[in-house]
Amino acid sequence: MVRISGRHGRRASLHGRPDSRTLRLLALVGGVTAAVVLPFAVASAGQVGDAARHAVAGTPQDPARPRHQDAKDPSAAPSRSAGLLGIGLATAARCGPALTSPDGIEAQTCVLTQGADTWARTYYRNATGEALDSVLSLMGPGGRTVQMRCATGADDEPATCETPREHSRGGPDAYSAVTEFSGRGADGALLLRSGSSS
């Protein structure tokens, strides 16, 4: 049984069910909300694991190996796992401009901070057709520098390389990062230098 209430002929069920227009409006609002929020969630998620997309000297990083290479430094104790850090931890990124060399290297270098950890990451694409040497350096307070040699293949696919995470020893502005791409070998020419504060 259906009754008509109000002057506009709006239909309402005797059993209190919403009409189909209300349901369609709620579905539309939900879809628009998901379309707006989903890209932000994906952009802030970052990589799920360390070995996801980068390799050091051609070998994937071993999750059982300690993350910091200077075992003599007492502050180099491994930090929390980079895999699942928990809901609510935001990642702050300070990135330099995206640069492209005439030879076909594209790169952008960033300093990332999440919770009490800081690390550097470079996003790059090698369109030269040749494998390259690349070094990512994270420079922090007190002259502390962490360098990572990145395997840069000739596959012309977007890739990333990052330094191990370390406990922050200052604010995000106390850190900077630089990536240098050069030809293979000792005589390889510098093709591109990308910095987090260029």
ABEGO torsion letter per residue (X at the ends): XBBBBEAAGBBBBAAGBBBAAAAAAAAAAAAAAAAAAAAAAAAAAEBABAAAABBBGGBBBBAABBABABAABAAABBBBBABBAEBGBBBBBBBBBBBBBAAGBBBBBBBBBBEABBBBBBBBBBAAGBBBBBBBBBBBBGGBBBBBBBBBBAAGBBBBBBBBBBBBAEBAAABBBBBBBBBBEAABBBABBBBAAX
